[in-house]
Amino acid sequence: MRSDFHRAVMRPTFLWDIIMNTRITLSVLALAGFCHNALADEGQWQPHQIAQLQSEFDRVGIELPAKQVADLNQYPMNAVVGLGYCSASFVSPKGLVVTNHHCGYGAIQHNTTVENNLTKNGFLAKRMQDEPSAGPQERLYITESVTDVTDKVIGNLSASLKGKKRYDAIQNNRKVLIKECESNPDYRCSVRAFHHGMEYFLLKSLMIKDVRLVYAPPEAIGNYGGDIDNYEYPRHTGDFTFLRGYVNKEGKPAPYSKDNVPYESKSYLKVSATGVREGDGIILAGYPGRTSRYKLASEIAHAANWAYEAQIYMYNKTLDTVDGATQNNADAKVKYSSTVKSINNRMKKRLGLLDGFKATDIHGIKLKNEKALTDWIKQDRSRAHFAQSHQQLTELLTQSQAADKRDFYYGYAQSNSLLGAAKRLYRLAKENEKADAQRKLGYQERDLPMIKARLKRMTKRFDAGVDHKLWTAYLYEYSKQTGTSRVAAFDKAVKLGDSLSKAQIAAMIAPLYKNSGLGDEQTRLSWIGKKPADFENSNDPFIQLAVKLYETNLKFEEEGEELSGLLAQARPDYMRAIIAYNKSLGKPVYPDANSTLRISYGSVGGYPSSDGVYKTPFTTVKGMIAKHTGEAPFNVPKKVMDTYNAGSFGPYKYENLDRKVKTCSAPDCYKPRPTKLDSVPLNFLSSADTTGGNSGSPVMNGKGELVGLNFDSTYESITKDWYFNADITRAIHVDIRYVLWLLENVESANNLINEMTISRGL
């Protein structure tokens, strides 16, 4: 793995010569610029970049050396875990993992029945043998290495190789690297693009295949405040859950078996019973999903003026349909509970983004920054190719956005669980006709276990009646579209005419559900390994539909790959211009988030949320009880209320959380104010840079001890995916002292307390 900072922020190195005609390393420039012009705590840094940020660790008060935190084989980073969609961390040598309640919701829902509703009542396994499987698709990913493979992915590609040919060449190079990396089947590898294709890194992760549910609080704790409080602050949510990884008796990853044993993690986080105080420095590590900090102003305008509104509209349609379809059907309500929770979260975020765009003119800020960049480019002839890249990127984005409306509604028109399974199975059969190396990523031999797991998981998340109503609603919305937003081949295959009512559409598609066998798990699985001809001769109506749509969908896919190949040249070159320009201003440069392991840092602190309103950094159990109404989502469980009122606080009640700090003359020196609590801390705020995917990320103090779990952002912070505003951007964390108080004093979960290493000193 390359650890020199210039390799992380700019490529190739001769670009610096073009800009400044000076052979000076970017690591020196980055450090010099960063010290004098730091953008507060902005940055979702690749681990190896952290080694160059010791001055920032010193500034916020982190005791661990930056080089140690940058090392994936040392504490604490070797205890950080990915779930594939959330983040987590080991907290015992026996594979015990802590993450968010909403990240473990699928595992909880998987084990929930109408008779034993774990989502509502919670779950605690007192013994390891009582820990149930979290589901066939659940995995733990432990990233062990991140290696720069840019030269191997794009270094040998001619500039004349464009469009789909370039896209295919990049994909082929990625597949070669992945195959080499996965010669050991215990590992899952991926090659990810950084800086929008300017660099590529190979990530090698140990994959634990047997994941089990250990503890989940009742929904009244884990989701206290529900959708009303989502993205809001003050917050009082105990958003945490414990899972465990298991391996076979030889210590190797293996599918679920009753004979498996707990995974012995190389490291695990110590847990701090004293937590943090205002002004304390923190480290946060995890797998942030997607940010768009380096995208064009036109992309913000497209999102704000069309995409987000369209998404919100369809989210509402989905929620209303599921609500109506699951009335008086408790089993279906359980099956769609995870879906509803996920959609509510996404919708609240889109609403927050639109509100944020109104409150702060991010589009205007981006336009201003773009103009400054293009003016800078014009100042030197050697930068002329940057202007060409900007123009080409603008034209390609216009082309891409023109097809978005069609793709959006056509995507919903095909959003049917049985059709989705049929399409996936038929595509697998078609890809299996090729050599494994020639198959699409997602359909190779390495992908077969996850395809099977996905088909199995559908059993717990599918109800034919609900799916029928959802597809009816989606087809109705699609049928209202006109012109290029409609797909003629689809209309013909489904026999979808214009001006059909919902009732007519529902009646038209009802026979497909009645005559399909794909609702049965074993029937779905039985199609794996069959030949394309078997599908083409099938009488199953959804398989017939998948076959009819195959060529059209493949055509759209190839058009997308052609565009991606063109963007794979334009975006990286434009990104080089952004990096060079930002460096000339002394601004830090880190890649946009892409679901890979990143490290953020910051300080515990509040923020000015609006004119005359300052939100303090801690909330408490006392505040949660004050919000109690006796009805969901503000219904404090009786045992929590009784324990608190009885004064059973253990060592977790704090009268105040102020601290003394040394005098600092720097302009950004943080001076914390005394925080009066007189209660058990519950949630707290920090300035760490996070986004979706960071849910469950361990929040660590300066010693690397676990003090909290990231689970949300404030409403004012939602626009940070596009623009980081240091004044108001705050992440919300579960205070580990609340977790320990619940486990010790409310749940009597002594088995978990005894399993963790808890530091109780100051």
KOLDO-983942 format. One line per 2 residues: for each residue x negated, y negated, z negated of C-alpha. Coordinates in Angstrom, 3 decimals. Each point is the difference from the previous one (the first is absolute). Example, Ala and Ser with C-alpha at 12.3 -4.5 7.8 and 13.67 -1.06 7.14 Angstrom:
2
-12.300:4.500:-7.800  -1.370:-3.440:0.660 .
***
This chain:
762
0.000:0.000:0.000  -1.372:-3.447:0.909 .
-0.084:-2.203:-3.077  -1.545:-3.183:1.415 .
2.601:-2.740:-0.096  -0.579:-1.350:3.516 .
1.037:3.370:1.417  3.297:-0.306:-1.839 .
0.941:-3.485:1.109  -1.422:-0.416:3.510 .
-0.875:2.156:2.939  -2.205:-0.083:2.014 .
-2.831:-1.808:-1.797  -1.009:-1.936:3.129 .
3.197:-2.035:-0.397  -1.751:-2.023:-2.682 .
-2.724:-0.896:2.486  2.624:-1.247:2.446 .
1.589:-2.224:-2.618  -2.946:-1.410:-1.936 .
-3.077:1.134:2.008  -1.447:1.128:-3.305 .
-0.811:3.549:-1.124  1.557:-0.333:-3.455 .
1.921:2.843:-1.559  3.677:-0.460:-0.664 .
-0.377:1.409:-3.484  -2.012:-3.058:-1.016 .
2.459:-2.356:1.665  2.957:1.805:-1.518 .
-1.384:-0.260:-3.508  -1.056:-3.611:0.353 .
3.310:-1.034:1.501  2.022:2.064:-2.408 .
-1.612:-1.500:-3.090  0.772:-3.541:1.064 .
3.272:0.433:1.833  1.647:3.030:-1.570 .
3.684:0.358:0.825  0.885:0.832:-3.614 .
0.549:3.775:-0.274  1.002:0.633:3.596 .
-1.240:3.158:1.659  0.808:3.682:0.431 .
-3.595:1.128:0.293  -1.454:3.198:1.381 .
-1.896:1.742:-2.818  -3.446:-0.553:1.502 .
0.656:-3.750:0.288  0.482:-0.257:-3.766 .
-3.717:0.588:-0.555  -0.643:-3.496:1.368 .
2.519:-1.709:-2.280  -1.752:0.150:-3.357 .
0.366:-3.769:-0.391  3.775:0.389:0.274 .
-0.008:2.739:-2.633  -1.978:-2.332:-2.249 .
2.443:-2.826:0.662  3.107:1.913:-1.055 .
-1.726:1.845:-2.847  -0.413:3.575:1.235 .
-2.711:1.857:-1.923  -0.463:2.923:2.369 .
-2.731:-0.596:2.601  1.423:-0.670:3.460 .
-2.309:2.658:1.477  1.475:2.624:-2.318 .
3.565:-0.907:0.955  -0.995:0.172:3.683 .
-1.169:3.608:-0.384  2.776:2.527:0.695 .
-1.959:2.670:-1.860  -0.186:-1.951:-3.254 .
2.472:-1.042:-2.661  2.551:-1.519:0.404 .
0.548:0.388:3.773  -0.340:3.800:-0.070 .
3.148:0.049:-2.144  2.153:-1.937:2.510 .
2.511:2.081:1.968  2.219:-0.511:3.049 .
3.414:1.575:0.492  0.205:-0.807:3.701 .
2.472:-2.809:-0.638  -0.922:-1.234:-3.504 .
-3.018:-0.136:-2.288  -0.782:1.753:-3.284 .
-2.832:1.034:-2.326  -1.198:2.967:-2.018 .
0.344:-0.487:-3.768  -1.171:3.369:-1.289 .
-2.495:2.727:0.965  2.945:2.310:0.734 .
1.254:-1.708:3.134  2.539:-2.232:-1.766 .
0.919:-2.930:2.231  1.901:-3.174:-0.824 .
1.836:-2.017:2.633  3.209:-2.013:0.300 .
3.480:1.362:-0.695  1.104:-1.155:3.448 .
-3.012:1.788:1.552  0.988:3.197:-1.785 .
3.659:-0.460:0.874  -0.157:2.566:2.788 .
-1.406:2.586:-2.406  2.669:-0.859:-2.557 .
2.751:0.154:2.624  -1.380:3.314:1.291 .
0.650:1.551:-3.423  3.317:-1.751:-0.618 .
3.357:1.718:0.264  3.498:-1.159:-0.843 .
-0.186:2.136:-3.141  -3.511:-1.162:-0.985 .
-0.430:-3.594:1.145  -3.675:-0.776:-0.639 .
0.226:-3.348:1.797  2.462:-1.136:-2.654 .
-1.186:1.860:-3.094  -3.736:0.306:0.561 .
-2.213:3.028:-0.494  -2.791:1.176:-2.304 .
-1.892:3.269:0.325  -1.335:0.873:-3.451 .
-2.093:2.819:1.459  -1.877:0.265:3.281 .
1.944:3.118:0.973  3.160:-2.120:-0.088 .
-1.255:-2.474:2.613  2.037:0.472:3.230 .
-1.225:-0.552:3.561  0.283:-3.598:1.149 .
1.019:1.221:3.455  -1.569:1.649:3.064 .
-1.228:-3.251:1.517  -1.645:-1.560:-3.076 .
-3.788:-0.337:0.045  -2.792:-1.608:-2.002 .
-2.834:-1.507:2.056  -3.363:-0.675:-1.645 .
-2.174:-2.112:2.311  -3.585:1.213:-0.338 .
-1.712:-1.858:2.825  0.573:-2.854:2.447 .
-2.423:-0.037:2.944  -0.434:-2.579:2.752 .
0.567:1.831:3.305  0.535:-3.029:2.228 .
-2.776:1.003:2.385  1.448:3.495:0.376 .
3.532:-1.266:0.681  -0.517:-2.983:2.290 .
-3.762:-0.391:0.374  -0.124:2.104:3.163 .
3.074:-1.486:1.654  -0.508:-2.144:3.085 .
1.611:-3.438:-0.001  1.586:0.986:3.313 .
1.965:2.778:-1.736  3.392:-1.558:-0.643 .
3.585:0.716:-0.936  1.112:3.572:-0.613 .
-3.340:1.394:1.134  -1.705:-1.976:-2.737 .
2.661:1.008:-2.509  -0.459:3.691:0.882 .
-3.788:-0.258:-0.203  0.209:-1.513:-3.482 .
2.469:2.672:-1.101  -2.212:2.771:1.366 .
-3.028:-1.354:-1.837  2.038:-0.224:-3.186 .
1.169:3.604:0.367  -3.578:1.259:0.439 .
-1.113:-1.733:-3.194  3.036:1.235:-1.933 .
-0.571:3.595:1.118  -3.640:-0.108:-1.073 .
0.967:-1.506:-3.357  2.712:2.593:-0.605 .
-2.256:2.996:0.559  0.692:0.491:-3.697 .
3.792:0.535:-0.177  0.131:-1.445:-3.509 .
-0.414:-3.474:1.460  2.266:-2.339:1.902 .
-1.828:-2.491:2.178  1.069:-3.020:1.993 .
-1.647:-2.616:2.173  1.493:-3.423:-0.638 .
-0.420:-3.268:1.861  -1.158:-3.026:-1.998 .
0.113:-3.635:1.059  2.604:1.007:2.595 .
-2.294:2.411:1.841  -3.302:-1.828:-0.382 .
-1.268:2.739:-2.298  0.928:3.611:-0.735 .
-0.633:1.950:-3.190  0.325:3.715:-0.726 .
1.753:0.759:-3.278  -0.545:3.406:-1.584 .
2.450:0.966:-2.750  0.434:3.116:-2.067 .
3.659:1.015:0.417  1.821:1.579:-2.949 .
3.005:1.879:1.399  1.694:1.125:-3.215 .
1.431:-3.018:-1.811  2.374:0.341:-2.951 .
2.233:-2.264:-2.034  -1.086:-0.506:-3.614 .
1.905:-2.965:-1.409  2.503:-2.509:1.322 .
1.807:-2.504:-2.213  3.776:-0.379:0.274 .
1.101:-2.303:2.802  1.065:-2.543:-2.632 .
-3.728:-0.368:-0.817  -1.720:0.820:3.294 .
2.365:-2.200:2.008  1.167:-2.454:-2.664 .
1.479:-3.028:1.759  0.546:2.011:3.202 .
0.277:-1.832:3.285  1.050:-3.188:-1.798 .
-3.448:-0.381:-1.577  -1.937:1.383:2.975 .
-2.794:-2.481:0.867  1.183:-2.227:-2.861 .
-1.742:-1.214:-3.145  0.370:0.109:-3.009 .
0.137:3.764:0.441  0.534:2.817:-2.525 .
-0.449:3.180:2.045  -1.756:3.143:-1.236 .
-0.991:0.981:3.521  -2.204:3.013:-0.757 .
0.015:3.775:0.506  -2.502:2.787:-0.636 .
-0.848:2.697:2.564  -2.632:2.733:0.001 .
-2.155:1.554:2.675  -0.496:3.755:0.124 .
-2.500:2.210:1.866  -0.588:3.731:0.299 .
-2.058:1.943:-2.532  -3.154:-0.634:2.045 .
0.555:-3.735:-0.378  0.937:-0.495:3.650 .
3.055:-1.896:1.292  2.841:2.394:0.768 .
3.767:-0.122:0.569  2.304:0.351:-2.991 .
-0.348:3.260:-1.918  0.915:0.911:-3.557 .
-3.557:1.352:-0.331  -1.625:-3.361:0.768 .
-1.856:-1.879:-2.741  -0.390:-3.741:-0.758 .
-2.559:-1.781:2.147  -3.134:-0.998:-1.915 .
-0.603:-3.547:1.205  -3.561:-1.261:0.280 .
0.988:-3.005:-2.024  3.016:-1.564:-1.670 .
0.791:-3.425:-1.364  -0.256:-0.739:-3.663 .
3.168:-1.676:-1.264  -0.222:-3.215:-2.007 .
2.474:-0.222:-2.886  -0.924:-3.665:-0.519 .
0.790:-1.022:3.576  -0.735:-3.471:1.332 .
0.485:-3.607:-1.025  0.621:-3.117:2.030 .
-3.077:-0.964:1.988  -1.549:3.467:-0.054 .
-1.559:1.182:3.234  1.464:3.118:1.600 .
-0.843:2.416:2.819  2.727:1.572:2.119 .
-0.607:2.873:2.416  2.290:1.826:2.384 .
1.293:0.425:3.523  1.711:-3.226:1.170 .
2.174:0.603:3.067  0.084:-2.866:2.498 .
-0.813:-3.687:0.000  0.007:-2.487:2.888 .
-2.365:-2.698:-1.221  -1.851:-0.265:3.317 .
2.944:0.148:2.401  1.116:-2.846:2.248 .
2.614:-2.633:-0.800  2.145:1.404:2.805 .
0.177:3.296:-1.884  1.323:-1.762:-3.097 .
2.576:-1.797:2.137  1.116:3.282:1.554 .
0.366:1.619:-3.415  1.798:-2.966:-1.548 .
2.276:-0.809:2.926  1.075:3.497:0.987 .
-1.629:3.103:-1.501  0.708:-0.566:-3.699 .
3.585:-1.101:0.602  0.646:3.080:2.148 .
-1.523:2.276:-2.618  2.058:-1.519:-2.812 .
3.174:0.404:2.051  -0.664:3.695:0.612 .
-1.076:0.609:-3.606  3.358:-1.365:-1.144 .
1.836:2.178:2.511  -1.881:3.052:-1.260 .
0.642:-0.735:-3.670  3.691:-0.694:0.560 .
0.375:3.200:2.021  -1.798:2.174:-2.557 .
2.007:-1.543:-2.822  3.277:0.733:1.755 .
-1.036:3.486:1.088  -1.166:1.097:-3.460 .
3.040:-1.184:-1.917  1.380:2.934:-2.024 .
-2.898:2.154:1.203  -2.509:0.261:-2.833 .
-2.265:2.453:1.820  -0.313:-2.274:3.045 .
-0.640:-2.996:-2.238  -2.953:1.836:-1.548 .
-1.347:0.961:3.435  0.035:-3.590:1.246 .
-1.102:-1.681:-3.232  -3.636:-0.232:1.112 .
1.029:-1.375:3.405  2.232:-2.648:-1.576 .
-2.734:-1.054:-2.423  -2.547:-0.333:2.790 .
2.308:-2.026:2.258  1.015:-2.335:-2.821 .
-3.663:-0.681:-0.686  -0.799:-0.694:3.657 .
3.028:-2.249:0.394  -0.847:-2.069:-3.074 .
-3.491:-0.464:1.380  1.293:-1.179:3.396 .
2.346:-2.450:-1.727  -2.904:-1.259:-2.068 .
-2.119:-0.461:3.095  2.684:-2.104:1.668 .
0.446:-2.084:-3.147  -3.753:-0.352:-0.279 .
-0.291:-1.235:3.579  2.556:-2.689:-0.871 .
-1.807:-1.011:-3.195  -3.458:-0.060:1.578 .
-0.581:-0.778:3.668  -2.281:2.977:0.579 .
0.666:-0.175:3.737  -1.179:-3.607:-0.058 .
-3.067:0.936:-2.036  -0.843:2.748:2.495 .
0.454:-2.406:2.929  -2.310:-2.509:-1.652 .
-2.610:2.684:-0.692  0.232:1.303:3.577 .
-0.521:-3.494:1.377  -3.029:-0.485:-2.247 .
-1.376:3.310:1.239  0.569:-0.775:3.682 .
-1.550:-3.475:-0.495  -3.038:1.688:-1.569 .
-0.220:2.407:2.952  -0.019:-2.917:2.452 .
-3.007:-1.555:-1.754  -2.431:2.570:1.424 .
-0.124:1.566:3.463  -1.234:3.282:-1.461 .
3.414:0.375:-1.639  1.966:-0.224:3.246 .
0.814:3.715:0.017  1.824:-0.517:-3.315 .
2.381:-2.392:1.739  0.646:2.611:2.669 .
0.764:2.587:-2.681  2.422:-2.357:-1.709 .
1.822:-0.618:3.263  0.107:3.692:0.881 .
1.240:0.899:-3.494  2.750:-2.603:0.235 .
1.178:1.423:3.333  -0.081:3.597:-1.260 .
2.013:-0.920:-3.085  2.626:-1.676:2.170 .
0.234:3.229:1.998  0.227:2.103:-3.150 .
2.667:-2.146:-1.633  2.172:0.169:3.121 .
0.445:3.749:-0.537  0.554:-0.203:-3.764 .
3.765:-0.420:0.147  0.419:3.063:2.210 .
-2.315:2.076:-2.178  1.731:-1.159:-3.185 .
3.557:0.931:0.960  -1.040:3.054:2.010 .
-1.925:1.191:-3.047  3.138:-0.266:-2.106 .
2.050:1.716:2.721  -2.249:3.049:-0.416 .
-0.062:-0.272:-3.793  1.742:3.251:-0.739 .
-1.522:2.664:-2.255  0.868:2.954:2.233 .
-1.026:-1.752:3.209  -3.222:-1.090:-1.715 .
-0.783:3.605:-0.939  0.823:1.204:3.528 .
-2.221:-2.638:1.620  -2.902:0.818:-2.318 .
0.311:3.745:0.614  0.258:-0.345:3.786 .
-2.967:-2.363:0.090  -1.965:2.518:-2.056 .
0.844:2.720:2.538  -1.123:-2.245:2.883 .
-3.247:-0.952:-1.755  -0.716:3.651:-0.848 .
-0.392:0.652:3.740  -3.234:-2.018:-0.150 .
-3.306:0.793:-1.668  0.044:-1.225:-3.576 .
-2.511:-2.762:0.728  2.246:-1.375:2.763 .
3.146:-0.188:-2.110  1.345:-3.245:-1.406 .
-0.992:-0.900:-3.526  2.862:1.183:-2.154 .
0.508:3.202:2.004  -3.315:1.790:-0.436 .
-0.569:3.144:-2.058  -1.050:-2.201:-2.923 .
3.445:-1.615:0.032  2.073:3.180:-0.089 .
0.247:0.268:-3.824  1.366:-3.547:-0.239 .
2.464:0.607:2.835  1.299:3.059:-1.855 .
0.152:-1.939:-3.270  1.976:-2.776:1.651 .
2.506:2.484:1.410  0.348:1.587:-3.437 .
0.405:-3.315:-1.805  2.942:-0.831:2.234 .
2.048:2.587:-1.917  -0.082:-2.217:-3.086 .
0.716:-3.208:1.922  2.594:0.921:2.610 .
3.775:0.157:-0.103  1.775:0.582:3.312 .
2.954:-2.222:-0.888  -2.179:-2.936:-1.017 .
-2.303:0.445:2.978  2.985:0.068:2.348 .
1.264:-3.317:-1.359  -3.452:-1.564:0.146 .
-0.572:1.052:3.612  3.447:-1.293:0.912 .
-0.875:-3.397:-1.478  -3.363:-0.100:1.784 .
1.466:1.003:3.354  2.694:-2.635:-0.365 .
-2.596:-2.742:-0.597  -2.079:1.275:2.914 .
3.059:0.104:2.278  0.555:-3.734:-0.589 .
-3.370:-0.786:1.608  -0.230:-0.942:3.665 .
-2.459:-0.095:2.887  -3.553:1.168:-0.671 .
0.836:0.746:-3.633  1.879:3.081:1.178 .
-1.661:3.212:1.218  1.907:1.539:2.933 .
-1.378:3.508:-0.502  1.148:0.004:-3.614 .
3.464:-1.323:0.861  0.381:2.752:2.581 .
-1.249:2.748:-2.326  2.296:-1.026:-2.848 .
2.816:-1.016:2.368  0.141:-3.363:-1.706 .
2.117:-2.517:1.886  0.682:-3.648:-0.711 .
2.660:-1.421:-2.328  0.403:3.196:-2.036 .
1.409:-0.317:-3.492  -1.691:1.611:-2.996 .
2.809:2.550:-0.158  -0.561:0.952:3.629 .
-3.736:0.359:-0.524  0.540:2.057:-3.151 .
2.340:2.364:1.847  -2.394:0.239:2.944 .
-3.003:1.127:-2.077  1.869:2.186:-2.513 .
-0.354:3.178:2.153  -3.790:-0.392:-0.007 .
-0.086:0.411:-3.769  2.529:2.824:0.067 .
-1.922:2.038:2.600  -3.572:-0.593:-1.173 .
-1.919:2.410:-2.220  -2.742:-2.493:-0.885 .
1.701:-0.902:-3.270  -1.296:3.308:-1.361 .
-3.602:-0.054:-1.246  -0.966:3.472:1.209 .
1.464:-0.690:3.425  -2.078:-3.188:0.292 .
-3.172:1.801:-1.042  0.689:2.876:2.399 .
-0.479:-2.362:2.972  -3.669:-0.575:-0.886 .
-2.146:1.957:2.440  2.643:0.395:2.695 .
-0.678:-0.893:3.632  1.420:-3.053:1.805 .
2.136:2.340:2.100  1.688:1.249:-3.178 .
1.073:-3.568:-0.746  1.037:-0.679:3.573 .
2.250:3.077:-0.018  1.452:-0.656:-3.453 .
3.691:-0.612:-0.557  -0.606:-2.100:-3.108 .
1.375:-3.462:0.928  -2.700:-1.951:-1.841 .
-2.764:2.042:1.594  1.647:-0.569:3.383 .
0.040:-3.733:-0.715  -3.673:0.021:-1.066 .
-0.934:1.711:3.283  1.982:-2.534:2.062 .
-1.650:-2.956:-1.758  -3.540:1.363:0.093 .
-1.171:-1.546:3.290  1.534:-3.399:-0.775 .
-1.548:-0.104:-3.461  -3.347:1.134:1.392 .
0.149:-2.796:2.586  0.602:-2.607:-2.706 .
-2.795:1.519:-2.081  -2.451:-0.257:2.897 .
1.022:-3.601:0.662  -0.753:-0.731:-3.641 .
-3.375:1.698:0.282  -0.834:-2.077:3.074 .
0.706:-3.141:-1.973  -1.900:1.313:-3.033 .
-3.027:0.643:2.188  0.052:-3.581:1.269 .
0.438:-1.331:-3.542  -2.934:2.200:-1.085 .
-2.239:-2.367:1.968  1.710:-3.354:-0.493 .
0.608:0.206:-3.762  -3.541:0.984:-1.057 .
-1.591:-2.780:2.019  2.425:-2.538:-1.424 .
-0.693:1.435:-3.463  -3.714:-0.636:0.516 .
0.833:-3.632:0.656  2.070:-0.232:-3.198 .
-2.771:1.584:-2.058  -2.707:-2.207:1.439 .
2.098:-3.130:-0.486  0.975:0.913:-3.582 .
-3.611:0.703:-0.848  -0.978:-3.419:1.319 .
2.432:-1.415:-2.581  -1.310:2.218:-2.789 .
3.244:1.950:-0.265  0.040:3.673:-1.031 .
0.875:2.555:2.629  1.597:3.363:-0.704 .
2.036:2.239:2.326  3.781:-0.044:0.061 .
1.426:2.836:-2.089  0.450:3.275:1.898 .
0.903:2.590:-2.686  -3.652:0.704:-0.802 .
-1.703:-0.242:-3.386  -0.534:-3.624:-1.049 .
-1.063:-1.876:-3.133  1.404:-3.301:-1.259 .
-0.839:-2.012:-3.087  1.511:-2.910:-1.870 .
1.079:-1.345:-3.362  3.010:0.462:-2.233 .
2.046:-3.184:0.230  3.333:-1.647:0.688 .
0.990:-2.414:2.749  2.159:-3.049:0.813 .
3.028:1.579:1.667  1.878:-3.214:0.737 .
0.131:-3.657:-0.956  -0.344:-0.163:-3.790 .
0.079:3.783:-0.463  -3.086:1.949:-1.089 .
0.288:3.775:-0.373  -2.178:1.490:-2.733 .
-2.046:3.151:0.601  1.643:2.469:-2.413 .
3.473:1.385:-0.580  0.959:2.176:-2.965 .
2.316:2.690:-1.290  1.718:-2.730:-2.000 .
0.735:-1.792:3.287  1.318:3.206:1.571 .
2.414:0.500:-2.897  1.112:-3.629:0.318 .
1.056:0.776:3.606  1.974:3.055:-1.134 .
3.638:-0.041:1.141  0.911:3.628:-0.598 .
0.546:0.528:3.723  -2.414:0.915:2.768 .
-2.435:-1.305:1.004  -0.467:-1.772:-3.360 .
0.823:2.882:-2.284  -2.796:0.656:-2.494 .
0.042:3.687:-1.050  1.237:0.491:-3.556 .
-3.148:1.803:-1.113  -2.129:-2.936:1.183 .
2.254:-2.470:-1.802  0.068:2.052:-3.198 .
-3.773:0.547:-0.049  -0.702:-3.682:0.508 .
2.562:-1.192:-2.550  -1.402:2.456:-2.543 .
-3.368:-1.737:0.283  -1.760:3.083:1.396 .
-2.616:-1.895:1.977  -3.146:1.958:-0.746 .
-3.015:-2.182:0.835  1.701:-1.542:3.022 .
1.785:-3.043:-1.418  -1.910:-3.240:0.514 .
0.779:-3.357:-1.580  -2.079:-1.871:2.550 .
-2.330:0.764:2.855  -2.153:-3.114:0.142 .
-3.763:0.337:0.186  -3.093:-2.117:-0.317 .
-1.988:-0.696:3.152  -3.435:-1.480:0.474 .
-0.199:-3.538:1.341  -0.195:-0.122:3.785 .
-0.765:-3.082:2.083  0.970:1.488:3.371 .
3.087:-1.660:1.549  1.843:3.323:0.230 .
-0.770:1.051:-3.598  3.154:1.523:-1.434 .
1.085:-1.244:-3.430  2.702:2.280:-1.438 .
2.680:-1.353:-2.283  1.116:1.865:-3.163 .
2.718:2.553:0.763  2.491:0.694:-2.806 .
1.565:3.432:0.296  1.001:1.497:-3.385 .
0.994:3.167:1.849  -1.270:2.904:2.107 .
-1.372:-1.287:3.347  1.962:1.446:2.914 .
-0.990:-1.590:3.343  -2.745:-2.471:0.871 .
-1.198:-2.115:2.922  -3.363:-0.283:1.693 .
-1.424:-1.849:2.982  -1.195:3.223:1.696 .
0.623:0.211:3.749  2.469:2.841:0.682 .
2.695:1.142:2.409  2.207:3.033:0.680 .
-1.982:3.208:-0.509  -1.635:-1.502:-3.092 .
2.957:1.299:-1.992  -1.458:2.204:-2.715 .
-3.471:-1.531:0.321  -1.938:0.169:-3.253 .
-0.628:-3.394:-1.568  -3.252:0.136:-1.962 .
-1.651:-2.325:-2.486  -3.592:-1.177:0.333 .
-1.240:3.326:-1.384  1.959:2.011:2.528 .
2.584:1.209:-2.513  3.626:0.388:1.061 .
2.117:-2.898:-1.270  2.935:0.129:2.406 .
1.591:1.164:3.222  0.783:-2.289:2.907 .
3.615:0.309:1.125  1.269:-3.224:1.559 .
-0.597:-3.616:0.956  1.845:-3.135:-0.978 .
2.590:-1.299:2.437  -2.156:-3.041:0.744 .
-2.874:2.346:0.952  1.737:2.057:2.664 .
-1.409:-2.098:2.860  -3.544:0.965:-1.032 .
0.072:2.671:2.706  -0.407:-2.950:2.389 .
-1.617:-2.643:-2.198  -1.634:0.112:-3.450 .
1.019:-2.999:-2.114  -2.258:0.116:-3.055 .
2.212:-2.314:-2.047  3.065:2.243:-0.042 .
-1.090:3.468:1.151  0.396:2.407:-2.913 .
0.281:3.774:-0.265  2.192:1.618:-2.677 .
-1.349:2.892:-2.074  1.332:2.433:-2.589 .
-1.941:-0.573:-3.215  -1.606:3.287:-1.076 .
0.801:-0.871:-3.626  3.702:0.330:0.808 .
-0.667:3.387:1.619  -1.896:1.208:-3.072 .
2.665:-1.368:-2.365  2.735:1.861:1.879 .
-1.958:3.250:0.123  -1.014:-0.117:-3.677 .
2.973:-1.554:-1.719  3.017:0.583:2.246 .
-0.584:3.178:1.995  -2.285:1.875:-2.435 .
-2.084:1.004:3.009  -2.975:0.928:-2.160 .
-1.206:2.490:2.588  -0.702:-2.876:2.402 .
-1.432:-2.315:-2.659  -2.394:2.726:-1.150 .
-1.054:0.756:3.562  -1.122:-3.562:0.767 .
-3.110:-1.709:-1.323  1.325:-3.128:-1.716 .
-2.288:-2.815:-1.056  1.424:-1.755:-3.054 .
-2.835:-2.428:-0.689  -0.063:-3.736:0.757 .
***
